[in-house]
Amino acid sequence: MSEIEIFREKEIIGRLMRAKPDPLTGLKLDIWFDYTRKLTNSIKEGDLVAIPNFSADDVYSVCQIIQALPVHFAIPQNLEGYPGFTMEAAKSASQDWIIQEEKSYEDTTKIACQAVPIDLEFKDVPNLTDIDDIPLQQESSLVMPGKEVRLLSTPMLNKIMNILISPQRDNFKVGTLLRDKDVNILVDVEDFVKTHFAIFGFTGVGKSNLVSTIVRKLVSKKSSIEIVLFDLAGEYTALLIDLLSLTDINSHLVCLGNRTLPDSLVRHMGHTEIAPPSRATLEAIVSEPSTPEPENNLPIDQISQQFLNSILLPRTLDTSDIRDKMKPYITDLIRNHKVKVHRDITRLSIRSFLDAIEESIYRSLGEARKIEIREYIEEYLSRFLDAELTPQVARNVADIIHSHPHQQDTTKGRLHIIEHHMERIAREPQILIEPEYSITIPNITSELNNPDRRSLYIVISHDPNSVRSFSNRLIRNAYESRRSTGDKTPLVCFIFDEADEFIPAMPTGTYQESTAAVETLARRGRKYGLGVGLATQRVTYLNTSIMAQPHTYFVSRLPRKTDRERAAEAFSMDEDLFQQTFRFRKGDWLIMSHEALGIQGKPIPIAVENAEDRIRNFLDKPHGNYTLNDLDLE
């Protein structure tokens, strides 16, 4: 035996009772330990154990415990018997749990564990003095049934869990081993981003919290990493306010459409004039104002407060104290032009405008009425369809419809909808965003290709269709820019929260656009340093071909069996491995990876830091201008 601490508790010895073949894990092992109350609280899922194998007397296979349960063999396992006898037997046996605090007396009580090999073995070399000198190699033989089983020590867990993580490459601590907070779980940055990742968990398990933590970890690395986060729920402004506020990160909120922001902020960012509409102002044009226009030129303090009121905060952060501390940073975002409105530089034509309002024109009409409208448009408006939608062109279209009324009342009424919109464009001023508050897709793409600084873009909108269409155009532009130059750096990670809203199993409309974009990244993005991250609670609804592409998965509680089956199929793993997640608390995750972890292809239960604590600690600092070096970015 070596002199270093290989085994956690030398006096605790289990026994390998059975090894049976398994198509997904290779083997499933049944291990028994003598029961004590103390040991029951010590053995956890994720523990590593050493079992002698057939190659040599001093060579141990490393295996991972995936389930640990105390079992009393005097308690009937079949509850179909006589109830009185069954309950009395259980009552009598239950005392054995209590009296065996630190020493086992009863042969009928065991801690029954299931374990799987992790394809590693080590040799117990005598007289070693450093844990790093213990030779680890690929498993060369089968474990020996009947042999003793030993729990591995914390230093050995640290060594094994990160065995394939190269210190010469960028990595980050994603969390700690759930059963041992002294064991850090490291992730290789490049493999993690380029081979894609997915996060699956039910409501309340902390998906947004985990995404925020991952973004913070990636941004803090020494290599330049660019991140685009598509935020349908609007919750990451709060969960990433620390990164958005840093002066040495190119960070922006990208707002799709003026209606995404409070009116007071939009007016602060722009000016009004009669001008050709853009996609950003399109929705404001086609919707009737329901309330009087707000007072212009509010003080920045009131504008910041209204914007803050519109931001979604996690329940534990949604207090008046936290909002008061966050408000100065919201004001900074506005003053420093970190809140941007997307400016679509593509030409908006009459045809594209009619396509945008198609539903209101044709809603509830029979096919005959629809044909009448299309024939009218073709006869009277065809020469304007591909013209740029300027106030003058809108005036011409409105005049034509007014001077050539249709004889059929229903059709006439629907054509009046077009005339009304054209009249508004021709006469009503629009709010045009000033250049310093606007951003284009080429602007973003250029920064994503800039290796000299880190970028973080959080894309928000009140309209999911806009986000889906925008994701398609941005990703297509970024991909083509890399393909045409062959550049692979800097790494870019496109993260989709609520991924089921972007890549459903049967996409239609704008879902087809976002699905095509994500599929391009998932299948061909790695070649150019473009990665994708997906987060959702609705695994069953996802596009199956895209789901199979990520190499790293985070999984927490998934109550629906169909979701567990789909996730297990995507990673080619045993669904039984998810049983440990049923007892997970918020922030607990199973992480599995084919390439990015120290142990590949095996699930590791981890605890991830609470992003809300990070935000709370940041806001407790005096308000000021901070850089990455000023923050505790592990």
C-alpha positions as CSV (number, residue, x, y, z in Angstrom):
1,M,0.0,0.0,0.0
2,S,1.2,3.5,-0.8
3,E,1.7,6.0,2.0
4,I,-0.7,8.6,0.5
5,E,-4.4,8.9,1.1
6,I,-6.0,6.9,-1.6
7,F,-9.1,5.6,0.2
8,R,-11.5,7.8,2.2
9,E,-12.2,5.6,5.1
10,K,-9.9,2.6,5.3
11,E,-12.0,0.7,7.8
12,I,-15.1,0.9,5.5
13,I,-15.1,-2.0,3.1
14,G,-17.9,-3.0,0.9
15,R,-18.3,-6.1,-1.3
16,L,-19.0,-6.5,-5.0
17,M,-22.0,-8.8,-5.0
18,R,-22.7,-9.0,-8.7
19,A,-21.7,-7.7,-12.1
20,K,-24.1,-7.9,-15.0
21,P,-23.7,-6.7,-18.6
22,D,-25.5,-3.6,-19.7
23,P,-25.8,-2.3,-23.3
24,L,-25.3,1.4,-22.3
25,T,-22.8,1.3,-19.4
26,G,-21.0,-1.9,-20.2
27,L,-21.6,-3.3,-16.7
28,K,-23.9,-2.6,-13.8
29,L,-22.5,-3.5,-10.4
30,D,-24.3,-4.4,-7.2
31,I,-22.3,-3.4,-4.1
32,W,-23.2,-3.9,-0.5
33,F,-21.8,-2.1,2.5
34,D,-22.6,-3.0,6.1
35,Y,-25.2,-0.5,7.3
36,T,-24.5,2.3,9.8
37,R,-26.4,5.5,10.2
38,K,-23.2,7.5,9.7
39,L,-22.2,5.7,6.5
40,T,-25.7,6.1,5.0
41,N,-25.2,9.9,5.2
42,S,-21.7,9.5,3.8
43,I,-22.2,7.4,0.7
44,K,-23.7,9.5,-2.1
45,E,-24.4,9.2,-5.8
46,G,-21.3,10.4,-7.6
47,D,-18.9,8.7,-5.1
48,L,-16.1,6.8,-6.8
49,V,-15.0,3.4,-5.5
50,A,-12.1,1.2,-6.2
51,I,-12.6,-2.5,-7.0
52,P,-9.7,-5.0,-7.7
53,N,-9.8,-6.3,-11.3
54,F,-8.5,-9.4,-12.9
55,S,-5.3,-7.8,-14.4
56,A,-3.2,-7.9,-11.2
57,D,-3.6,-8.0,-7.4
58,D,-2.7,-4.3,-6.9
59,V,-4.7,-2.9,-9.8
60,Y,-8.1,-1.3,-9.1
61,S,-10.9,-0.4,-11.4
62,V,-12.6,2.9,-10.7
63,C,-16.4,2.8,-10.6
64,Q,-19.0,5.4,-9.9
65,I,-22.0,4.9,-7.5
66,I,-25.2,5.9,-9.2
67,Q,-27.6,4.8,-6.5
68,A,-27.3,4.2,-2.7
69,L,-30.2,3.0,-0.5
70,P,-30.3,1.4,2.9
71,V,-32.0,-2.0,2.8
72,H,-33.4,-4.1,5.7
73,F,-33.8,-7.7,4.6
74,A,-36.1,-8.5,7.5
75,I,-38.7,-6.0,6.2
76,P,-40.8,-7.8,3.6
77,Q,-40.2,-6.5,0.1
78,N,-43.5,-7.9,-1.1
79,L,-46.3,-6.0,0.6
80,E,-49.0,-8.4,-0.7
81,G,-48.8,-10.5,2.5
82,Y,-50.9,-10.3,5.7
83,P,-50.9,-6.6,6.7
84,G,-50.6,-7.2,10.4
85,F,-47.6,-9.4,10.1
86,T,-45.9,-7.1,7.5
87,M,-46.4,-4.0,9.6
88,E,-45.2,-5.7,12.8
89,A,-42.0,-7.0,11.0
90,A,-41.3,-3.5,9.7
91,K,-41.9,-1.9,13.1
92,S,-39.5,-4.4,14.8
93,A,-36.8,-4.1,12.2
94,S,-37.0,-0.3,12.2
95,Q,-35.1,-0.1,15.5
96,D,-32.0,-1.5,13.8
97,W,-31.7,1.8,11.8
98,I,-31.3,3.7,15.1
99,I,-29.1,1.5,17.2
100,Q,-26.4,1.1,14.5
101,E,-25.1,4.7,14.6
102,E,-21.4,4.2,13.9
103,K,-21.0,0.4,14.1
104,S,-22.8,-2.4,12.3
105,Y,-24.3,-5.2,14.4
106,E,-27.0,-6.7,12.2
107,D,-26.4,-8.9,9.1
108,T,-29.9,-8.0,7.8
109,T,-29.1,-4.3,7.2
110,K,-27.0,-3.2,4.3
111,I,-26.4,-0.1,2.1
112,A,-27.2,-1.4,-1.3
113,C,-25.4,0.5,-4.1
114,Q,-25.5,0.4,-7.8
115,A,-22.3,1.4,-9.7
116,V,-21.0,1.6,-13.2
117,P,-17.3,1.5,-14.4
118,I,-15.8,4.7,-15.7
119,D,-13.2,2.9,-17.8
120,L,-10.2,3.9,-15.6
121,E,-7.9,1.8,-13.4
122,F,-5.0,2.6,-11.1
123,K,-2.1,0.7,-9.5
124,D,-1.5,1.0,-5.8
125,V,2.3,1.5,-5.9
126,P,4.1,1.3,-2.5
127,N,5.9,4.2,-1.0
128,L,4.4,7.0,-3.2
129,T,4.2,10.3,-1.5
130,D,2.3,12.4,-4.0
131,I,-1.2,11.8,-5.3
132,D,-0.2,13.0,-8.7
133,D,2.3,10.1,-9.0
134,I,-0.4,7.5,-8.9
135,P,-0.6,6.0,-12.4
136,L,-4.1,6.2,-14.0
137,Q,-4.8,4.4,-17.3
138,Q,-7.7,3.0,-19.3
139,E,-9.3,0.0,-17.7
140,S,-7.7,-3.2,-19.0
141,S,-9.8,-5.9,-17.3
142,L,-13.0,-6.7,-15.6
143,V,-13.8,-6.2,-11.9
144,M,-13.7,-9.2,-9.6
145,P,-17.1,-10.2,-8.1
146,G,-16.8,-10.9,-4.4
147,K,-13.8,-8.6,-3.9
148,E,-13.7,-5.7,-1.4
149,V,-14.9,-2.3,-2.5
150,R,-13.3,0.9,-1.1
151,L,-14.4,4.5,-1.2
152,L,-11.9,6.9,-2.8
153,S,-10.5,9.9,-0.9
154,T,-11.1,13.6,-1.8
155,P,-7.6,14.0,-3.4
156,M,-8.2,11.0,-5.5
157,L,-11.7,12.3,-6.6
158,N,-10.1,15.6,-7.6
159,K,-7.4,13.8,-9.6
160,I,-9.8,11.4,-11.4
161,M,-12.7,13.8,-12.0
162,N,-10.4,16.2,-13.9
163,I,-7.9,13.6,-15.4
164,L,-8.4,14.7,-19.0
165,I,-8.5,18.5,-18.4
166,S,-5.3,20.0,-19.7
167,P,-3.8,22.8,-17.6
168,Q,-2.4,24.3,-20.8
169,R,-5.9,24.9,-22.2
170,D,-8.6,27.3,-20.9
171,N,-11.0,25.7,-18.5
172,F,-13.5,26.8,-15.9
173,K,-15.0,25.4,-12.7
174,V,-18.6,24.6,-13.5
175,G,-19.4,23.5,-10.0
176,T,-18.4,21.1,-7.2
177,L,-19.1,17.4,-6.8
178,L,-22.5,17.2,-5.2
179,R,-21.3,14.7,-2.5
180,D,-18.0,16.6,-1.8
181,K,-17.7,20.3,-2.1
182,D,-13.9,20.1,-2.0
183,V,-13.9,18.5,-5.4
184,N,-14.0,21.0,-8.3
185,I,-15.5,19.9,-11.6
186,L,-13.6,21.6,-14.5
187,V,-14.8,22.0,-18.1
188,D,-12.6,22.6,-21.1
189,V,-13.8,25.9,-22.6
190,E,-13.1,25.2,-26.3
191,D,-14.6,21.7,-26.3
192,F,-17.6,23.0,-24.3
193,V,-18.4,25.8,-26.7
194,K,-17.5,24.3,-30.1
195,T,-19.3,20.9,-29.5
196,H,-22.4,22.6,-28.1
197,F,-24.3,22.1,-24.8
198,A,-27.9,21.6,-23.6
199,I,-29.6,22.3,-20.3
200,F,-32.7,20.3,-19.4
201,G,-34.7,20.8,-16.3
202,F,-38.3,21.4,-15.0
203,T,-39.5,24.7,-13.7
204,G,-37.8,25.8,-10.5
205,V,-34.6,23.8,-10.9
206,G,-32.5,26.9,-11.8
207,K,-32.0,26.8,-15.6
208,S,-31.7,30.6,-15.9
209,N,-29.4,30.6,-12.9
210,L,-27.2,28.0,-14.5
211,V,-27.1,29.9,-17.8
212,S,-26.1,33.1,-16.0
213,T,-23.3,31.3,-14.2
214,I,-22.0,29.7,-17.4
215,V,-22.0,33.0,-19.2
216,R,-20.2,34.6,-16.4
217,K,-17.6,31.8,-16.3
218,L,-17.0,32.0,-20.1
219,V,-16.7,35.7,-20.2
220,S,-14.1,35.7,-17.4
221,K,-11.7,33.5,-19.2
222,K,-8.4,34.9,-20.6
223,S,-9.2,33.9,-24.2
224,S,-11.7,36.1,-26.0
225,I,-15.2,34.5,-26.1
226,E,-18.2,36.2,-27.6
227,I,-21.7,35.4,-26.4
228,V,-25.1,36.1,-27.9
229,L,-28.0,35.2,-25.6
230,F,-31.6,35.1,-26.9
231,D,-33.8,36.0,-23.9
232,L,-37.5,35.5,-24.6
233,A,-38.5,35.9,-21.0
234,G,-36.5,39.0,-20.4
235,E,-34.9,37.8,-17.2
236,Y,-31.1,38.0,-18.0
237,T,-30.9,41.8,-17.7
238,A,-31.1,41.3,-14.0
239,L,-29.2,38.0,-13.8
240,L,-26.3,39.5,-15.8
241,I,-26.4,43.1,-14.6
242,D,-22.8,42.7,-13.2
243,L,-21.4,41.8,-16.6
244,L,-23.5,44.3,-18.5
245,S,-22.1,47.0,-16.2
246,L,-18.4,46.2,-16.6
247,T,-16.5,48.8,-18.5
248,D,-14.1,46.4,-20.2
249,I,-16.7,44.1,-21.8
250,N,-18.5,45.1,-25.0
251,S,-21.9,44.3,-23.6
252,H,-25.3,45.4,-24.9
253,L,-29.0,44.8,-24.6
254,V,-30.2,44.4,-28.2
255,C,-33.9,45.3,-28.4
256,L,-36.0,44.2,-31.4
257,G,-38.6,46.8,-32.1
258,N,-39.4,50.0,-30.3
259,R,-42.2,48.4,-28.4
260,T,-39.8,46.2,-26.5
261,L,-38.8,49.2,-24.4
262,P,-40.9,51.8,-22.3
263,D,-42.1,54.7,-24.5
264,S,-40.1,57.2,-22.4
265,L,-36.9,55.3,-23.1
266,V,-37.6,55.1,-26.8
267,R,-38.3,58.8,-27.0
268,H,-35.0,59.5,-25.1
269,M,-33.1,57.4,-27.6
270,G,-34.7,58.9,-30.7
271,H,-36.5,61.8,-32.4
272,T,-39.7,62.0,-34.4
273,E,-40.1,62.8,-38.1
274,I,-42.1,61.6,-41.1
275,A,-39.8,59.0,-42.7
276,P,-39.8,55.6,-44.3
277,P,-40.7,53.0,-41.7
278,S,-38.3,50.3,-40.7
279,R,-39.0,46.8,-39.3
280,A,-38.4,48.2,-35.9
281,T,-41.3,50.7,-36.3
282,L,-43.5,48.4,-38.3
283,E,-45.5,47.1,-35.4
284,A,-46.1,50.5,-34.0
285,I,-47.6,51.5,-37.4
286,V,-49.9,48.6,-37.8
287,S,-51.2,48.8,-34.2
288,E,-53.5,51.6,-33.1
289,P,-52.3,53.5,-30.0
290,S,-54.5,52.6,-27.1
291,T,-53.4,55.4,-24.7
292,P,-52.3,59.0,-25.1
293,E,-48.7,59.5,-26.0
294,P,-46.6,60.0,-22.9
295,E,-44.9,63.2,-22.0
296,N,-41.7,63.8,-23.9
297,N,-38.3,64.4,-22.4
298,L,-38.7,62.8,-19.0
299,P,-35.7,63.1,-16.6
300,I,-33.2,60.2,-17.0
301,D,-34.0,59.2,-13.4
302,Q,-37.7,58.6,-14.3
303,I,-36.8,56.9,-17.5
304,S,-34.4,54.5,-15.7
305,Q,-37.2,53.7,-13.1
306,Q,-39.7,52.9,-15.9
307,F,-37.1,50.6,-17.6
308,L,-36.3,48.9,-14.3
309,N,-40.0,48.4,-13.6
310,S,-40.2,46.5,-16.9
311,I,-37.3,44.1,-16.1
312,L,-38.1,40.6,-14.7
313,L,-36.2,39.8,-11.5
314,P,-36.1,36.3,-9.8
315,R,-38.4,36.2,-6.9
316,T,-35.7,36.2,-4.2
317,L,-34.2,39.4,-5.9
318,D,-37.4,41.2,-6.5
319,T,-37.3,43.5,-3.5
320,S,-37.4,47.2,-3.2
321,D,-33.8,47.2,-1.7
322,I,-32.4,45.2,-4.7
323,R,-34.2,47.4,-7.2
324,D,-32.9,50.5,-5.6
325,K,-29.4,49.2,-5.8
326,M,-29.8,48.1,-9.4
327,K,-31.3,51.4,-10.6
328,P,-27.9,53.3,-10.9
329,Y,-26.6,50.5,-13.1
330,I,-29.7,50.7,-15.3
331,T,-29.1,54.4,-15.7
332,D,-25.4,53.7,-16.6
333,L,-26.6,51.2,-19.3
334,I,-28.7,54.0,-20.9
335,R,-26.1,56.8,-20.6
336,N,-23.3,54.6,-21.9
337,H,-25.4,53.5,-24.9
338,K,-25.4,49.8,-23.8
339,V,-29.1,49.6,-24.6
340,K,-29.5,49.4,-28.4
341,V,-32.4,49.1,-30.8
342,H,-31.8,46.9,-33.8
343,R,-31.9,48.9,-37.0
344,D,-32.7,46.7,-40.0
345,I,-30.8,48.1,-43.0
346,T,-32.8,45.9,-45.4
347,R,-35.3,47.8,-47.6
348,L,-38.9,47.6,-46.4
349,S,-41.2,47.3,-49.5
350,I,-44.9,47.5,-50.0
351,R,-44.9,43.8,-50.6
352,S,-43.2,43.0,-47.3
353,F,-45.5,45.4,-45.5
354,L,-48.6,43.6,-46.9
355,D,-47.1,40.3,-45.9
356,A,-46.6,41.6,-42.3
357,I,-50.3,42.6,-42.1
358,E,-51.6,39.6,-44.0
359,E,-53.5,38.1,-41.1
360,S,-55.5,41.3,-40.5
361,I,-56.4,41.6,-44.2
362,Y,-57.5,38.0,-44.7
363,R,-58.7,36.9,-41.3
364,S,-62.0,34.8,-41.4
365,L,-62.5,35.4,-45.1
366,G,-63.6,32.7,-47.5
367,E,-61.5,31.8,-50.5
368,A,-63.6,33.8,-52.9
369,R,-63.0,37.1,-50.9
370,K,-59.3,36.4,-50.6
371,I,-59.1,35.9,-54.4
372,E,-60.9,39.2,-54.9
373,I,-58.4,41.1,-52.7
374,R,-55.4,39.5,-54.4
375,E,-56.8,40.3,-57.9
376,Y,-57.4,43.9,-56.8
377,I,-53.8,44.3,-55.5
378,E,-52.5,42.8,-58.7
379,E,-54.6,45.1,-60.9
380,Y,-54.1,48.4,-59.1
381,L,-51.0,48.1,-56.9
382,S,-48.6,45.8,-58.8
383,R,-46.3,48.6,-59.9
384,F,-45.7,49.6,-56.3
385,L,-45.2,46.2,-54.7
386,D,-41.5,46.1,-54.9
387,A,-41.0,49.8,-54.3
388,E,-39.5,51.1,-51.1
389,L,-42.2,52.0,-48.6
390,T,-41.6,55.7,-48.3
391,P,-44.2,58.3,-47.1
392,Q,-44.7,59.4,-50.8
393,V,-45.3,55.8,-52.0
394,A,-47.7,55.2,-49.1
395,R,-49.6,58.3,-50.2
396,N,-49.8,57.0,-53.8
397,V,-51.1,53.6,-52.6
398,A,-53.7,55.2,-50.3
399,D,-54.9,57.5,-53.1
400,I,-55.3,54.6,-55.5
401,I,-57.4,52.5,-53.1
402,H,-59.5,55.5,-52.2
403,S,-60.2,56.4,-55.8
404,H,-60.9,52.8,-56.9
405,P,-63.3,51.4,-54.3
406,H,-64.2,47.8,-54.6
407,Q,-67.9,47.1,-55.1
408,Q,-68.1,44.2,-52.6
409,D,-68.5,45.6,-49.1
410,T,-66.4,42.9,-47.3
411,T,-63.6,43.2,-49.7
412,K,-63.8,47.0,-49.7
413,G,-63.6,46.9,-45.9
414,R,-60.4,44.8,-46.0
415,L,-58.8,47.1,-48.6
416,H,-59.6,50.0,-46.3
417,I,-57.2,48.4,-43.7
418,I,-54.4,48.8,-46.2
419,E,-55.5,52.4,-47.1
420,H,-55.6,53.3,-43.4
421,H,-52.1,52.0,-42.8
422,M,-50.8,53.8,-45.8
423,E,-52.4,57.1,-44.6
424,R,-50.7,56.7,-41.2
425,I,-47.3,56.2,-42.8
426,A,-47.8,59.1,-45.1
427,R,-48.7,61.6,-42.4
428,E,-47.8,60.4,-38.9
429,P,-44.2,61.0,-37.6
430,Q,-42.2,58.0,-36.4
431,I,-39.7,57.7,-33.6
432,L,-36.3,57.2,-35.3
433,I,-33.6,55.9,-33.0
434,E,-30.4,58.0,-32.9
435,P,-27.2,56.3,-34.4
436,E,-25.6,55.9,-30.9
437,Y,-28.5,53.9,-29.7
438,S,-29.0,51.7,-32.8
439,I,-27.2,48.6,-33.9
440,T,-27.2,46.4,-37.0
441,I,-26.5,42.8,-37.7
442,P,-23.3,43.7,-39.5
443,N,-22.2,45.7,-36.4
444,I,-22.8,42.7,-34.2
445,T,-21.1,40.3,-36.6
446,S,-18.0,42.5,-36.8
447,E,-17.7,42.5,-33.0
448,L,-18.2,38.7,-32.8
449,N,-15.2,38.4,-35.1
450,N,-13.1,40.8,-33.0
451,P,-10.4,38.9,-31.0
452,D,-9.3,41.9,-29.0
453,R,-12.3,42.2,-26.7
454,R,-15.0,40.1,-25.1
455,S,-18.6,40.7,-26.2
456,L,-22.0,39.9,-24.6
457,Y,-25.2,40.6,-26.5
458,I,-28.5,39.9,-24.8
459,V,-31.3,39.9,-27.4
460,I,-34.8,40.8,-26.0
461,S,-38.1,41.5,-27.6
462,H,-41.8,41.6,-26.8
463,D,-42.4,39.5,-30.0
464,P,-41.1,35.9,-30.2
465,N,-41.5,36.0,-34.0
466,S,-39.0,38.9,-34.2
467,V,-36.4,37.0,-32.1
468,R,-36.7,33.9,-34.2
469,S,-36.3,35.8,-37.5
470,F,-33.5,37.9,-36.0
471,S,-31.6,34.8,-34.9
472,N,-31.8,33.4,-38.4
473,R,-30.4,36.5,-40.0
474,L,-27.7,37.1,-37.4
475,I,-26.5,33.4,-37.4
476,R,-26.5,33.2,-41.2
477,N,-24.5,36.4,-41.3
478,A,-22.0,35.2,-38.7
479,Y,-21.6,31.8,-40.3
480,E,-21.1,33.2,-43.8
481,S,-18.5,35.7,-42.5
482,R,-16.5,32.8,-40.9
483,R,-17.0,30.5,-43.9
484,S,-15.7,33.1,-46.4
485,T,-12.6,33.8,-44.4
486,G,-12.0,30.4,-42.8
487,D,-11.5,32.1,-39.4
488,K,-12.1,29.9,-36.3
489,T,-11.5,32.5,-33.6
490,P,-12.7,34.0,-31.4
491,L,-15.1,31.4,-30.1
492,V,-18.7,32.5,-30.3
493,C,-21.5,30.9,-28.3
494,F,-25.2,31.4,-29.3
495,I,-27.4,30.5,-26.3
496,F,-31.1,30.0,-26.7
497,D,-33.2,30.1,-23.5
498,E,-36.6,28.5,-23.9
499,A,-35.2,26.5,-26.8
500,D,-38.5,24.9,-27.5
501,E,-39.6,28.3,-28.8
502,F,-36.8,28.2,-31.4
503,I,-36.4,24.5,-32.5
504,P,-39.7,22.7,-32.1
505,A,-40.1,19.2,-33.5
506,M,-42.5,20.4,-36.3
507,P,-41.5,24.0,-37.2
508,T,-43.7,26.4,-39.1
509,G,-43.5,30.1,-39.9
510,T,-40.7,31.9,-38.1
511,Y,-40.0,28.6,-36.2
512,Q,-38.6,27.3,-39.5
513,E,-36.2,30.3,-39.6
514,S,-34.8,29.8,-36.2
515,T,-34.6,26.0,-36.6
516,A,-32.6,26.4,-39.8
517,A,-30.2,28.7,-38.0
518,V,-29.6,26.4,-35.0
519,E,-29.3,23.4,-37.3
520,T,-26.5,25.2,-39.2
521,L,-24.7,25.9,-36.0
522,A,-25.2,22.4,-34.6
523,R,-24.0,20.6,-37.7
524,R,-21.4,22.9,-39.2
525,G,-20.6,25.7,-36.7
526,R,-17.8,23.8,-34.9
527,K,-15.6,24.0,-37.9
528,Y,-15.6,27.8,-37.6
529,G,-15.6,28.2,-33.8
530,L,-19.4,28.8,-33.6
531,G,-21.2,26.9,-30.8
532,V,-24.8,26.7,-29.6
533,G,-26.3,26.3,-26.1
534,L,-29.9,25.2,-25.5
535,A,-32.0,25.5,-22.4
536,T,-35.5,24.2,-21.9
537,Q,-37.9,22.3,-19.7
538,R,-39.8,20.8,-22.6
539,V,-37.4,18.3,-24.0
540,T,-40.0,16.2,-25.8
541,Y,-41.0,19.2,-28.0
542,L,-37.5,19.7,-29.4
543,N,-36.2,19.0,-32.9
544,T,-34.7,15.5,-32.5
545,S,-31.9,15.9,-35.1
546,I,-30.7,19.1,-33.3
547,M,-31.0,17.5,-29.9
548,A,-28.5,14.8,-30.9
549,Q,-25.8,17.3,-31.7
550,P,-24.7,18.7,-28.3
551,H,-21.8,16.8,-26.6
552,T,-22.4,18.2,-23.2
553,Y,-25.7,18.0,-21.2
554,F,-26.9,19.3,-17.9
555,V,-30.0,17.5,-16.5
556,S,-32.0,18.1,-13.4
557,R,-35.4,17.1,-12.4
558,L,-37.6,16.1,-15.3
559,P,-41.0,14.8,-13.9
560,R,-42.3,13.8,-17.3
561,K,-41.1,10.3,-18.3
562,T,-41.2,11.3,-22.0
563,D,-38.7,14.1,-21.3
564,R,-36.3,11.7,-19.5
565,E,-36.6,9.2,-22.3
566,R,-35.8,11.8,-24.9
567,A,-32.8,13.2,-22.9
568,A,-31.5,9.7,-22.3
569,E,-31.8,8.8,-25.9
570,A,-30.0,12.0,-27.0
571,F,-26.9,11.1,-24.8
572,S,-27.2,7.3,-25.3
573,M,-27.4,6.8,-21.6
574,D,-29.4,4.6,-19.2
575,E,-32.6,6.3,-18.1
576,D,-32.1,4.8,-14.6
577,L,-29.2,7.2,-14.1
578,F,-31.8,10.0,-13.9
579,Q,-33.3,8.6,-10.7
580,Q,-30.8,10.5,-8.6
581,T,-32.1,13.8,-10.0
582,F,-35.5,13.2,-8.3
583,R,-33.9,14.3,-5.0
584,F,-32.0,17.2,-6.5
585,R,-32.4,20.7,-5.0
586,K,-32.3,23.9,-7.0
587,G,-28.8,24.2,-8.4
588,D,-28.0,20.5,-8.4
589,W,-27.3,19.0,-11.9
590,L,-26.1,15.9,-13.6
591,I,-23.4,17.0,-16.1
592,M,-22.3,14.6,-18.9
593,S,-20.0,15.2,-21.8
594,H,-18.3,13.3,-24.5
595,E,-15.4,15.7,-24.7
596,A,-15.4,18.7,-22.3
597,L,-15.1,16.9,-18.9
598,G,-12.3,15.0,-17.2
599,I,-14.5,11.9,-17.2
600,Q,-16.1,11.5,-20.6
601,G,-19.4,9.9,-21.3
602,K,-20.4,9.4,-17.6
603,P,-22.9,11.6,-15.6
604,I,-21.4,13.5,-12.7
605,P,-23.8,15.0,-10.0
606,I,-22.7,18.6,-9.3
607,A,-23.7,21.6,-7.3
608,V,-23.6,24.9,-9.1
609,E,-23.1,28.3,-7.4
610,N,-26.2,30.5,-7.0
611,A,-26.1,33.3,-9.6
612,E,-28.6,35.3,-7.4
613,D,-26.0,35.4,-4.6
614,R,-23.5,36.7,-7.1
615,I,-25.8,39.5,-8.2
616,R,-26.6,40.3,-4.6
617,N,-22.9,40.5,-3.7
618,F,-22.3,42.8,-6.7
619,L,-25.1,45.2,-5.8
620,D,-23.8,45.3,-2.2
621,K,-20.6,47.0,-3.5
622,P,-20.6,50.8,-3.8
623,H,-21.9,51.9,-7.2
624,G,-19.0,52.5,-9.5
625,N,-17.2,51.6,-12.7
626,Y,-15.9,48.1,-12.4
627,T,-13.8,45.8,-14.6
628,L,-13.4,42.1,-14.7
629,N,-10.4,42.3,-12.4
630,D,-12.5,44.0,-9.8
631,L,-14.9,41.1,-9.4
632,D,-14.5,37.7,-7.9
633,L,-14.7,35.8,-11.2
634,E,-13.4,32.3,-10.4
